[in-house]
Amino acid sequence: MGKIGIMADKETATYFRLGGIENSWIVKSQDEAVKTFEDIKSKHIVSLVIVTDSVFDWIKDHVGKGKKEIELPLVVSVPTRKGGTASRAQVDLLAELIKRTVGVEIRVQ
């Protein structure tokens, strides 16, 4: 079973740690986020990385898209406590990944 990690601001990472996520990385800038994500990928630390919307915007160019094979870690973006919404493109990307791997089509309205 793969491990789960969180890469986010201090507050969000703390909430996830309290919820039982052991692997957490606090990032404050784009450079720090990219460096941390590349380190996570190269060392195969976790299979799933939960990131906030702002962190996803920083690392989106480093996340594998449109590939037929699954590149780990998978990245899931969540809004912060202060608000924000997941973009339609992120929802579509996750739905497409589920369709390719599980064979079930998910429609978000």
N, C-alpha and C positions, 0 to 999 in steps of 0.2 A: 504494500500500500504506500502511495506517495505521500510526501509531507507537504504541508501548506505553510505559506509564509505571507507576511504583510509588509509592504513597502509604502510608507505614508508619512504624514506629519506626526509630530510627537503625540498629540491628543488621540488621533485615530489609532495609531499603533498601540498605545496604552490600552484602549478599549478592547482591541482584539487580543492582546496579551492576557487581559483579565478574563476573556472568553475562552482561553486555552490554546491560543496560537503561540507556539514557542519561538518560532523563527520570525523575527521582526527587524526591520531596518528603518531607521528614521532618516529621511532625506529632506534637505532644505533648499536645494537648488537643482537646476537641470543637469549640470555637470556631475553633481553628486549622485543623482538618480540614475543617469546613464552608466556611470562607473559601477555603481552598486548592482544594477541589473545585469551588466555584462559579467560581473564577478559571479552572480547567482547562476547565470547560464553556463559559464565555463566550468564551475565546480559541481554542477548538478545538485545543488543544495536542496531544492524543493521541486515538486512537480506542478504546483499551482501557486501563483503569486497574486494576492489581492492588492490592488493599488487604488488610490483615490483618483478622481477625475483629473486633478491637476498633475499628478505624477504620470498618469497615462499619457497626457498631452506631451510631457517631457520625453517619454521613452517610446512613443508609438512608432517611430522610424526604426527601432531596434527589435520590434516584435514581428515574428514571421507572419506574413499575410498571404493568403491565396495559394498556399502550398498544399499539395495533396497529402503529404505526410504530416504528422503532427510534430511540431517542434516544442519541446519542453524547455522551460516551464510554460504552462498555459497562463495567460494573464486575464484577470477579471477586474474590471473597474467598478468602484462603488463611490457614491457621493459622500462627501464629508458631512459631519454633523451640522455644519454651518449652511448646508444646502448644496444645490447643484443637481443636474439631471444627467443621466447617461445619454449620450448622443445616439441617434438612430443608427449611425454607422456601427457603433460598438454592439448594439443589440443585434443588428443584422449579421455581424461577424460571428458572434456567439451562436446565433441560430444556425448559421451555415456550418460551423464546426460541429454542432450537435447532430445536424442532419447527415454530415459525412461520416461521423464516427459511430453513431448509434443507429442511424437510419430512420429517425423520427423527425418530421418537419415541425418546427415551432413557428407559430405566427403570432406576432405581438401587434395588438391593435391600439 
